[in-house]
Amino acid sequence: VDPLSITDGELKDICDRLNSTPRKCLGYRTPAEVFRKKLLAQMRRVG
């Protein structure tokens, strides 16, 4: 597959699938869950 032929919608679908797949290295949490938790913690610290 030519990377330049992938549409924005297809790329979003791929990213969504990767970010919603649980990972053993993250304690079977998804990358999106880990990111959201870290982001919220940082936002609370900043104010």
PDB file of N, H, CA, C and O in Angstrom:
ATOM      1  N   VAL A   1       0.843  -1.179   0.000  1.00  0.00           N
ATOM      2  CA  VAL A   1       0.000   0.000   0.000  1.00  0.00           C
ATOM      3  C   VAL A   1       0.888   1.241   0.000  1.00  0.00           C
ATOM      4  O   VAL A   1       1.809   1.363   0.807  1.00  0.00           O
ATOM      5  N   ASP A   2       0.602   2.133  -0.893  1.00  0.00           N
ATOM      6  H   ASP A   2      -0.147   2.034  -1.548  1.00  0.00           H
ATOM      7  CA  ASP A   2       1.318   3.405  -0.965  1.00  0.00           C
ATOM      8  C   ASP A   2       0.806   4.312   0.153  1.00  0.00           C
ATOM      9  O   ASP A   2      -0.380   4.639   0.174  1.00  0.00           O
ATOM     10  N   PRO A   3       1.670   4.726   1.082  1.00  0.00           N
ATOM     11  CA  PRO A   3       1.230   5.570   2.202  1.00  0.00           C
ATOM     12  C   PRO A   3       0.529   6.849   1.752  1.00  0.00           C
ATOM     13  O   PRO A   3      -0.325   7.371   2.469  1.00  0.00           O
ATOM     14  N   LEU A   4       0.877   7.349   0.589  1.00  0.00           N
ATOM     15  H   LEU A   4       1.570   6.925   0.006  1.00  0.00           H
ATOM     16  CA  LEU A   4       0.256   8.582   0.102  1.00  0.00           C
ATOM     17  C   LEU A   4      -1.168   8.362  -0.390  1.00  0.00           C
ATOM     18  O   LEU A   4      -1.908   9.324  -0.599  1.00  0.00           O
ATOM     19  N   SER A   5      -1.559   7.099  -0.578  1.00  0.00           N
ATOM     20  H   SER A   5      -0.958   6.318  -0.409  1.00  0.00           H
ATOM     21  CA  SER A   5      -2.906   6.817  -1.069  1.00  0.00           C
ATOM     22  C   SER A   5      -3.912   6.635   0.062  1.00  0.00           C
ATOM     23  O   SER A   5      -5.104   6.470  -0.196  1.00  0.00           O
ATOM     24  N   ILE A   6      -3.454   6.664   1.306  1.00  0.00           N
ATOM     25  H   ILE A   6      -2.486   6.798   1.516  1.00  0.00           H
ATOM     26  CA  ILE A   6      -4.349   6.488   2.454  1.00  0.00           C
ATOM     27  C   ILE A   6      -5.088   7.796   2.712  1.00  0.00           C
ATOM     28  O   ILE A   6      -4.470   8.857   2.798  1.00  0.00           O
ATOM     29  N   THR A   7      -6.399   7.718   2.833  1.00  0.00           N
ATOM     30  H   THR A   7      -6.900   6.856   2.763  1.00  0.00           H
ATOM     31  CA  THR A   7      -7.198   8.922   3.076  1.00  0.00           C
ATOM     32  C   THR A   7      -7.112   9.327   4.545  1.00  0.00           C
ATOM     33  O   THR A   7      -6.693   8.540   5.394  1.00  0.00           O
ATOM     34  N   ASP A   8      -7.510  10.555   4.830  1.00  0.00           N
ATOM     35  H   ASP A   8      -7.851  11.194   4.140  1.00  0.00           H
ATOM     36  CA  ASP A   8      -7.525  11.027   6.214  1.00  0.00           C
ATOM     37  C   ASP A   8      -8.432  10.156   7.077  1.00  0.00           C
ATOM     38  O   ASP A   8      -8.097   9.852   8.222  1.00  0.00           O
ATOM     39  N   GLY A   9      -9.567   9.757   6.536  1.00  0.00           N
ATOM     40  H   GLY A   9      -9.839  10.004   5.606  1.00  0.00           H
ATOM     41  CA  GLY A   9     -10.497   8.908   7.275  1.00  0.00           C
ATOM     42  C   GLY A   9      -9.903   7.548   7.600  1.00  0.00           C
ATOM     43  O   GLY A   9     -10.071   7.035   8.706  1.00  0.00           O
ATOM     44  N   GLU A  10      -9.209   6.967   6.631  1.00  0.00           N
ATOM     45  H   GLU A  10      -9.072   7.383   5.732  1.00  0.00           H
ATOM     46  CA  GLU A  10      -8.562   5.674   6.854  1.00  0.00           C
ATOM     47  C   GLU A  10      -7.464   5.789   7.907  1.00  0.00           C
ATOM     48  O   GLU A  10      -7.316   4.910   8.756  1.00  0.00           O
ATOM     49  N   LEU A  11      -6.699   6.869   7.849  1.00  0.00           N
ATOM     50  H   LEU A  11      -6.818   7.583   7.159  1.00  0.00           H
ATOM     51  CA  LEU A  11      -5.639   7.083   8.828  1.00  0.00           C
ATOM     52  C   LEU A  11      -6.220   7.244  10.227  1.00  0.00           C
ATOM     53  O   LEU A  11      -5.676   6.710  11.193  1.00  0.00           O
ATOM     54  N   LYS A  12      -7.326   7.978  10.338  1.00  0.00           N
ATOM     55  H   LYS A  12      -7.768   8.412   9.553  1.00  0.00           H
ATOM     56  CA  LYS A  12      -7.990   8.144  11.632  1.00  0.00           C
ATOM     57  C   LYS A  12      -8.473   6.797  12.158  1.00  0.00           C
ATOM     58  O   LYS A  12      -8.321   6.506  13.344  1.00  0.00           O
ATOM     59  N   ASP A  13      -9.052   5.977  11.292  1.00  0.00           N
ATOM     60  H   ASP A  13      -9.176   6.214  10.328  1.00  0.00           H
ATOM     61  CA  ASP A  13      -9.518   4.649  11.702  1.00  0.00           C
ATOM     62  C   ASP A  13      -8.363   3.782  12.204  1.00  0.00           C
ATOM     63  O   ASP A  13      -8.503   3.074  13.202  1.00  0.00           O
ATOM     64  N   ILE A  14      -7.229   3.838  11.518  1.00  0.00           N
ATOM     65  H   ILE A  14      -7.115   4.412  10.708  1.00  0.00           H
ATOM     66  CA  ILE A  14      -6.055   3.066  11.932  1.00  0.00           C
ATOM     67  C   ILE A  14      -5.576   3.544  13.300  1.00  0.00           C
ATOM     68  O   ILE A  14      -5.295   2.731  14.181  1.00  0.00           O
ATOM     69  N   CYS A  15      -5.483   4.858  13.476  1.00  0.00           N
ATOM     70  H   CYS A  15      -5.711   5.518  12.760  1.00  0.00           H
ATOM     71  CA  CYS A  15      -5.041   5.423  14.760  1.00  0.00           C
ATOM     72  C   CYS A  15      -6.004   5.050  15.880  1.00  0.00           C
ATOM     73  O   CYS A  15      -5.577   4.681  16.974  1.00  0.00           O
ATOM     74  N   ASP A  16      -7.302   5.146  15.607  1.00  0.00           N
ATOM     75  H   ASP A  16      -7.649   5.446  14.718  1.00  0.00           H
ATOM     76  CA  ASP A  16      -8.304   4.788  16.619  1.00  0.00           C
ATOM     77  C   ASP A  16      -8.163   3.328  17.031  1.00  0.00           C
ATOM     78  O   ASP A  16      -8.244   2.996  18.214  1.00  0.00           O
ATOM     79  N   ARG A  17      -7.953   2.467  16.052  1.00  0.00           N
ATOM     80  H   ARG A  17      -7.887   2.737  15.091  1.00  0.00           H
ATOM     81  CA  ARG A  17      -7.813   1.036  16.355  1.00  0.00           C
ATOM     82  C   ARG A  17      -6.560   0.764  17.186  1.00  0.00           C
ATOM     83  O   ARG A  17      -6.607   0.007  18.155  1.00  0.00           O
ATOM     84  N   LEU A  18      -5.445   1.379  16.808  1.00  0.00           N
ATOM     85  H   LEU A  18      -5.407   1.995  16.021  1.00  0.00           H
ATOM     86  CA  LEU A  18      -4.200   1.183  17.557  1.00  0.00           C
ATOM     87  C   LEU A  18      -4.316   1.728  18.979  1.00  0.00           C
ATOM     88  O   LEU A  18      -3.847   1.097  19.927  1.00  0.00           O
ATOM     89  N   ASN A  19      -4.938   2.896  19.128  1.00  0.00           N
ATOM     90  H   ASN A  19      -5.319   3.408  18.358  1.00  0.00           H
ATOM     91  CA  ASN A  19      -5.034   3.527  20.441  1.00  0.00           C
ATOM     92  C   ASN A  19      -6.109   2.917  21.334  1.00  0.00           C
ATOM     93  O   ASN A  19      -6.157   3.209  22.529  1.00  0.00           O
ATOM     94  N   SER A  20      -6.965   2.079  20.774  1.00  0.00           N
ATOM     95  H   SER A  20      -6.926   1.841  19.804  1.00  0.00           H
ATOM     96  CA  SER A  20      -8.005   1.444  21.587  1.00  0.00           C
ATOM     97  C   SER A  20      -7.736  -0.045  21.813  1.00  0.00           C
ATOM     98  O   SER A  20      -8.594  -0.764  22.324  1.00  0.00           O
ATOM     99  N   THR A  21      -6.547  -0.503  21.432  1.00  0.00           N
ATOM    100  H   THR A  21      -5.849   0.081  21.017  1.00  0.00           H
ATOM    101  CA  THR A  21      -6.161  -1.898  21.627  1.00  0.00           C
ATOM    102  C   THR A  21      -5.371  -2.036  22.927  1.00  0.00           C
ATOM    103  O   THR A  21      -4.307  -1.431  23.061  1.00  0.00           O
ATOM    104  N   PRO A  22      -5.869  -2.819  23.887  1.00  0.00           N
ATOM    105  CA  PRO A  22      -5.138  -3.000  25.150  1.00  0.00           C
ATOM    106  C   PRO A  22      -3.745  -3.579  24.907  1.00  0.00           C
ATOM    107  O   PRO A  22      -3.544  -4.405  24.017  1.00  0.00           O
ATOM    108  N   ARG A  23      -2.798  -3.128  25.715  1.00  0.00           N
ATOM    109  H   ARG A  23      -2.962  -2.457  26.439  1.00  0.00           H
ATOM    110  CA  ARG A  23      -1.406  -3.565  25.593  1.00  0.00           C
ATOM    111  C   ARG A  23      -0.944  -4.221  26.885  1.00  0.00           C
ATOM    112  O   ARG A  23      -1.178  -3.703  27.977  1.00  0.00           O
ATOM    113  N   LYS A  24      -0.291  -5.355  26.748  1.00  0.00           N
ATOM    114  H   LYS A  24      -0.101  -5.776  25.861  1.00  0.00           H
ATOM    115  CA  LYS A  24       0.246  -6.054  27.917  1.00  0.00           C
ATOM    116  C   LYS A  24       1.215  -5.153  28.676  1.00  0.00           C
ATOM    117  O   LYS A  24       1.194  -5.115  29.906  1.00  0.00           O
ATOM    118  N   CYS A  25       2.070  -4.421  27.943  1.00  0.00           N
ATOM    119  H   CYS A  25       2.087  -4.451  26.944  1.00  0.00           H
ATOM    120  CA  CYS A  25       3.084  -3.562  28.574  1.00  0.00           C
ATOM    121  C   CYS A  25       2.466  -2.381  29.320  1.00  0.00           C
ATOM    122  O   CYS A  25       3.151  -1.715  30.097  1.00  0.00           O
ATOM    123  N   LEU A  26       1.191  -2.117  29.094  1.00  0.00           N
ATOM    124  H   LEU A  26       0.634  -2.658  28.463  1.00  0.00           H
ATOM    125  CA  LEU A  26       0.488  -1.036  29.796  1.00  0.00           C
ATOM    126  C   LEU A  26      -0.487  -1.603  30.828  1.00  0.00           C
ATOM    127  O   LEU A  26      -1.434  -0.929  31.234  1.00  0.00           O
ATOM    128  N   GLY A  27      -0.252  -2.829  31.242  1.00  0.00           N
ATOM    129  H   GLY A  27       0.517  -3.377  30.912  1.00  0.00           H
ATOM    130  CA  GLY A  27      -1.140  -3.456  32.213  1.00  0.00           C
ATOM    131  C   GLY A  27      -2.520  -3.733  31.638  1.00  0.00           C
ATOM    132  O   GLY A  27      -3.528  -3.663  32.342  1.00  0.00           O
ATOM    133  N   TYR A  28      -2.550  -4.045  30.365  1.00  0.00           N
ATOM    134  H   TYR A  28      -1.732  -4.102  29.793  1.00  0.00           H
ATOM    135  CA  TYR A  28      -3.783  -4.343  29.625  1.00  0.00           C
ATOM    136  C   TYR A  28      -4.719  -3.142  29.547  1.00  0.00           C
ATOM    137  O   TYR A  28      -5.927  -3.289  29.360  1.00  0.00           O
ATOM    138  N   ARG A  29      -4.143  -1.958  29.692  1.00  0.00           N
ATOM    139  H   ARG A  29      -3.162  -1.839  29.844  1.00  0.00           H
ATOM    140  CA  ARG A  29      -4.896  -0.729  29.425  1.00  0.00           C
ATOM    141  C   ARG A  29      -4.589  -0.320  27.990  1.00  0.00           C
ATOM    142  O   ARG A  29      -3.623  -0.789  27.389  1.00  0.00           O
ATOM    143  N   THR A  30      -5.414   0.549  27.460  1.00  0.00           N
ATOM    144  H   THR A  30      -6.199   0.931  27.948  1.00  0.00           H
ATOM    145  CA  THR A  30      -5.173   1.030  26.101  1.00  0.00           C
ATOM    146  C   THR A  30      -4.255   2.247  26.140  1.00  0.00           C
ATOM    147  O   THR A  30      -4.190   2.942  27.154  1.00  0.00           O
ATOM    148  N   PRO A  31      -3.545   2.509  25.044  1.00  0.00           N
ATOM    149  CA  PRO A  31      -2.739   3.726  24.995  1.00  0.00           C
ATOM    150  C   PRO A  31      -3.581   4.980  25.246  1.00  0.00           C
ATOM    151  O   PRO A  31      -3.112   5.924  25.882  1.00  0.00           O
ATOM    152  N   ALA A  32      -4.807   4.992  24.756  1.00  0.00           N
ATOM    153  H   ALA A  32      -5.188   4.225  24.240  1.00  0.00           H
ATOM    154  CA  ALA A  32      -5.683   6.149  24.965  1.00  0.00           C
ATOM    155  C   ALA A  32      -5.990   6.343  26.447  1.00  0.00           C
ATOM    156  O   ALA A  32      -6.012   7.477  26.925  1.00  0.00           O
ATOM    157  N   GLU A  33      -6.226   5.260  27.178  1.00  0.00           N
ATOM    158  H   GLU A  33      -6.208   4.338  26.789  1.00  0.00           H
ATOM    159  CA  GLU A  33      -6.499   5.358  28.616  1.00  0.00           C
ATOM    160  C   GLU A  33      -5.294   5.914  29.369  1.00  0.00           C
ATOM    161  O   GLU A  33      -5.435   6.784  30.228  1.00  0.00           O
ATOM    162  N   VAL A  34      -4.121   5.409  29.042  1.00  0.00           N
ATOM    163  H   VAL A  34      -4.006   4.702  28.344  1.00  0.00           H
ATOM    164  CA  VAL A  34      -2.897   5.856  29.716  1.00  0.00           C
ATOM    165  C   VAL A  34      -2.645   7.331  29.416  1.00  0.00           C
ATOM    166  O   VAL A  34      -2.313   8.102  30.316  1.00  0.00           O
ATOM    167  N   PHE A  35      -2.800   7.718  28.165  1.00  0.00           N
ATOM    168  H   PHE A  35      -3.070   7.091  27.434  1.00  0.00           H
ATOM    169  CA  PHE A  35      -2.591   9.114  27.781  1.00  0.00           C
ATOM    170  C   PHE A  35      -3.577  10.027  28.499  1.00  0.00           C
ATOM    171  O   PHE A  35      -3.190  11.061  29.043  1.00  0.00           O
ATOM    172  N   ARG A  36      -4.854   9.642  28.498  1.00  0.00           N
ATOM    173  H   ARG A  36      -5.168   8.802  28.055  1.00  0.00           H
ATOM    174  CA  ARG A  36      -5.891  10.458  29.136  1.00  0.00           C
ATOM    175  C   ARG A  36      -5.601  10.644  30.623  1.00  0.00           C
ATOM    176  O   ARG A  36      -5.746  11.747  31.150  1.00  0.00           O
ATOM    177  N   LYS A  37      -5.192   9.575  31.299  1.00  0.00           N
ATOM    178  H   LYS A  37      -5.074   8.679  30.871  1.00  0.00           H
ATOM    179  CA  LYS A  37      -4.897   9.652  32.727  1.00  0.00           C
ATOM    180  C   LYS A  37      -3.720  10.592  32.992  1.00  0.00           C
ATOM    181  O   LYS A  37      -3.771  11.410  33.911  1.00  0.00           O
ATOM    182  N   LYS A  38      -2.664  10.474  32.190  1.00  0.00           N
ATOM    183  H   LYS A  38      -2.622   9.809  31.444  1.00  0.00           H
ATOM    184  CA  LYS A  38      -1.493  11.342  32.362  1.00  0.00           C
ATOM    185  C   LYS A  38      -1.830  12.793  32.030  1.00  0.00           C
ATOM    186  O   LYS A  38      -1.361  13.708  32.708  1.00  0.00           O
ATOM    187  N   LEU A  39      -2.629  13.006  31.006  1.00  0.00           N
ATOM    188  H   LEU A  39      -3.009  12.263  30.456  1.00  0.00           H
ATOM    189  CA  LEU A  39      -3.026  14.357  30.622  1.00  0.00           C
ATOM    190  C   LEU A  39      -3.847  15.018  31.722  1.00  0.00           C
ATOM    191  O   LEU A  39      -3.601  16.173  32.071  1.00  0.00           O
ATOM    192  N   LEU A  40      -4.820  14.296  32.270  1.00  0.00           N
ATOM    193  H   LEU A  40      -5.020  13.358  31.987  1.00  0.00           H
ATOM    194  CA  LEU A  40      -5.648  14.851  33.344  1.00  0.00           C
ATOM    195  C   LEU A  40      -4.822  15.151  34.585  1.00  0.00           C
ATOM    196  O   LEU A  40      -5.044  16.168  35.242  1.00  0.00           O
ATOM    197  N   ALA A  41      -3.877  14.286  34.913  1.00  0.00           N
ATOM    198  H   ALA A  41      -3.696  13.460  34.379  1.00  0.00           H
ATOM    199  CA  ALA A  41      -3.010  14.520  36.068  1.00  0.00           C
ATOM    200  C   ALA A  41      -2.184  15.786  35.861  1.00  0.00           C
ATOM    201  O   ALA A  41      -2.021  16.579  36.788  1.00  0.00           O
ATOM    202  N   GLN A  42      -1.669  15.974  34.668  1.00  0.00           N
ATOM    203  H   GLN A  42      -1.801  15.330  33.915  1.00  0.00           H
ATOM    204  CA  GLN A  42      -0.877  17.169  34.362  1.00  0.00           C
ATOM    205  C   GLN A  42      -1.750  18.421  34.421  1.00  0.00           C
ATOM    206  O   GLN A  42      -1.314  19.454  34.929  1.00  0.00           O
ATOM    207  N   MET A  43      -2.964  18.339  33.911  1.00  0.00           N
ATOM    208  H   MET A  43      -3.318  17.500  33.499  1.00  0.00           H
ATOM    209  CA  MET A  43      -3.869  19.491  33.926  1.00  0.00           C
ATOM    210  C   MET A  43      -4.221  19.885  35.353  1.00  0.00           C
ATOM    211  O   MET A  43      -4.346  21.071  35.656  1.00  0.00           O
ATOM    212  N   ARG A  44      -4.383  18.905  36.229  1.00  0.00           N
ATOM    213  H   ARG A  44      -4.281  17.941  35.983  1.00  0.00           H
ATOM    214  CA  ARG A  44      -4.693  19.200  37.633  1.00  0.00           C
ATOM    215  C   ARG A  44      -3.523  19.914  38.306  1.00  0.00           C
ATOM    216  O   ARG A  44      -3.725  20.809  39.127  1.00  0.00           O
ATOM    217  N   ARG A  45      -2.295  19.513  37.955  1.00  0.00           N
ATOM    218  H   ARG A  45      -2.131  18.786  37.288  1.00  0.00           H
ATOM    219  CA  ARG A  45      -1.107  20.148  38.540  1.00  0.00           C
ATOM    220  C   ARG A  45      -0.958  21.592  38.087  1.00  0.00           C
ATOM    221  O   ARG A  45      -0.549  22.455  38.863  1.00  0.00           O
ATOM    222  N   VAL A  46      -1.292  21.850  36.827  1.00  0.00           N
ATOM    223  H   VAL A  46      -1.625  21.149  36.197  1.00  0.00           H
ATOM    224  CA  VAL A  46      -1.127  23.189  36.262  1.00  0.00           C
ATOM    225  C   VAL A  46      -2.206  24.131  36.789  1.00  0.00           C
ATOM    226  O   VAL A  46      -1.956  25.320  36.986  1.00  0.00           O
ATOM    227  N   GLY A  47      -3.384  23.604  37.011  1.00  0.00           N
ATOM    228  H   GLY A  47      -3.586  22.638  36.851  1.00  0.00           H
ATOM    229  CA  GLY A  47      -4.406  24.437  37.598  1.00  0.00           C
ATOM    230  C   GLY A  47      -5.622  24.509  36.802  1.00  0.00           C
ATOM    231  O   GLY A  47      -6.574  25.187  37.189  1.00  0.00           O
TER     232      GLY A  47
END
